[in-house]
């Protein structure tokens, strides 16, 4: 017979089992349920549509079909059989349930099961995971800045809340920034250093926007977001501005801060940025980013390290350039490009002219609809979209083949030198000297007959370019400095450049008849070049008087419309025969 104290203890245990928020269930080893508390009944009812809670294994037949086997595998008298097994239950009274099941052997004949409702805990975990995934999806992995998705969301939020009663948006601006000459850093120092540079650029952007350095006048709704949206592209959104000049002030500070030298692997690297500014108008975040990007490209075309504010006419120019880019890619595949040649003549001291001194190869485009497209319409586009390298290689190979053919067909009348222009993209290609060597070998072109021409501004820019030029000279070819007088170098630094020929820009030649100043500059260039063992070519000769001036000033060669316009290959051969009287 149960004593008084035992009875009280038993009643207390029953009260505990009845009130506990955990479902408790006791069954024999065969699964027959001997006891379960109200919470167990409540939690387990969704698992048994017919309400039969008398068999442990039947209750969990669907949710935990291996439960009976797990009990049989537990060969100890007591111990844990299952712990924390997650069960997705059908809809309960308040919707879908997630349960946690633990089962243990009390002895050889009895089992105890505990069931917890972990629905809320699971939901919170899912929300935390979704938040982390959302944050990762909106964050740039390299710089830890927000990314393009975050910028898009920010612009949508600004546009949604920014309309006043008159329908106008409060003032905000989008700054689209692109690093100038970033590819060169990757090519020379490697991608790891390029990534390090981007991290440093990102930090400088943050510093410019970080108070108190941000001195722009903002309204009550001021705000700013800086993000990396592409390889070397960054966007800054400035909200709450009173005027577009405030955005221009920030852009000026960005350009100044980012443009200071960076120290990478013992190198002082300068990385300027071009900035496009779009004032917050319209309702489309993508259109704002596109317009700011268009303005950025205008800044880059203007020389970089500056900002340009977007104007509507830029959009039309951009669309036209996009059409040209698309057609140019097809042109490279469809053999629409061809090469013409402008003669370069030797100016003899006795007044005679040697018409076989050389030719300069120039690319042309025969468009199936627009006809002949002039170079100024597509060369710039080719440089921007990365096609200038393939285009330049095409010109070099085609010109070398034509040159070798002339030698076979014309003999002594054939040009003695072939001049081909070089682009920055070609000099930026790893081992481009190897590409030149391959073309020379495949076409049978003699290296000493080839002259590669580089603009003055490019040749004087940095030691990396000059190193590439030395690699080309090592092949036995000659190098010419094109458009001399329009770039960054001077007569005093001419000896630092690894060139054999100086081409005097047409702007000097065109005024040589009437301007004593320009004649003095031509004469000085010729004398310095001669003292350095370099030859000279006067470009753009159009009149007999100009030819007389440059000959008198002892220029070695000349080219221009006075002698001939650029000619197709067969027409050049005919011109050479005619000029020689053959």
Phi, psi and omega in degrees: 000135184288131178285171183299314182294321179295323180294318178297318180296319181294318179295322178296320178296318178297318178299320180297312180296325182290320187268343187297141180283004179255136177286127181239137183215134177242136180218161174279175187295340177274354176104352181292125183283126180259332182200141169210147181271168183303323181295322177297316179300317181296316184286328187270345181305319179299340181277341183235093184304330183268003175077013182273108181248032185259358181225116183301314184290327178291322179302316185257021183301322181270315186286326181219072186294342181266011185296315181299317180296323179294322178295318181293328179287338180279096188266007176274155180300325179213160179147175183281130176263309179223139179224122174066032179289125182278134180231123174269107184270156173298175182303131172262204182295327182248024179108192183300143180245149170238121184247155173242125183247130172234135180230135177223154175272125174282322175200196184290346188242347187230148177238148173235130179242139176240131182238124178247145173271108181249025182300309182295319178299318179295318179298318179297319178297319177296321178294320178295319179295316179298322178295318179295318179295320178296318179296318179295323180290342182252010184237135176285126186294327185282308187264350185063019172276162166301157181248193184299322179300318179295320177298316181299316179297318180298316180294321177298318180294318180296314181295324182291321184262353190270357182282128175271188181295330179276002179085001182268147178279145172295159188292127170206165184218154175244124176254120179252121186240139176227135181287133177280132174060030180293326182300327180296325178296315178299319183291323186268322185254347180100160185294325181299317178289327175298317177297320179298320178297319179297322178297318180292321176299316179300319180295322179292325176298315178300319182296323179295322182276347185283127175301151002270010183293336179279107185251019181289150177277121182237157177275199183291341184250041182291147177186162181206148180221128176247136186214155169257124188246359180192190184311295178236035181245136180230152177231138173238128175254123180246114183254152176080022180281151178267338182202157183293334178299334177294321177294322178295324177297317178295318179300319178298318180291323176301311182300318180293316183290316183289331186285351176291149186298146174250145180256109182231117177051042179080001179257141169268110185250128176258128181228094177280168178230147170257136187236130171251138183242126174242122177285143188291094177226152180091194185228009188241111178302320180297322179293322178296314178296320179296315181295319177296322177294322177297316178296324178298318179296325176297320177296321180293319179295331180281001177121351179079178180055043180202171175244154175225134177273137182295140172229150189302324183294340178295329182295320179294318178297321180295318179297322179294319178294324178297318177298318180296318179300314180300314181292325182292323176298319177292324182298322179295331181271332188260012176061038177273344180273146176214170186242135173244164188226127175259126180298145171243119186255152175270132181262100183286146179300332182279004179097353178280169181227129176262108186280351182258017184298320181176179176219154172249128181276133181226137184273146175225161183231121176261096183281137184296339181247316187271355182079212181284120179267123181292150185301325184295344180274339185233343180296315178299319178296319179298322179294320183288323187262006175085013180265353184294329178296303177301323180295315179296321178294323177299314181298315182299313182293315181296318181294321179296319179295317178297319182298315179296321179296319178301319181300321179289323186274325189256344181061235183293341179281346184294149176301146181265348182216139177245122179255130180228135182284144177256146176249162176299321182298320179294317179293337179277348180286132175301132177056041177292334174302326176294324177296317179297316179300320179296315181297319178300316182293317184290328183266346183079019181281132176284131185302321183290347178270354183257131176238118177264134186248131180235140181293153181301317183296325180285317182296328184269005192284310182202169184290333180295316178297317181296327176297318177297323179295321177297323178297322178291319179298329180295341177283346182103000178278168176254158181237142178237145176262110186271152175057037183298137181107350183250355186252217189261342186276177181216171178302325183293333183255006183300327183291345181279345186264136185278060184241158181252336185225141176246123179259115184282128188297147182299335180296331175282317183295320184297335181254007184292335180290324190248345186246114176297324180302314182289326176296321179296320179294319178297314181299317180297318179298316181298316183293317179295316179299316179298320180294337180262006180076021180259150174265168182230148177229128176267123183265153171073032178285123183238346182229160176297325181295319177296320179297321179295319180297309185290330176293317179298325179277007171072030169296140182285320185220165177213157174210151181160177184294341176302324182266310179186148170281167175301135187235146171299164188305310182293323179292326177295318178300318178295321179296319180296319179295318181293318182294331181271352182082010182283000000 
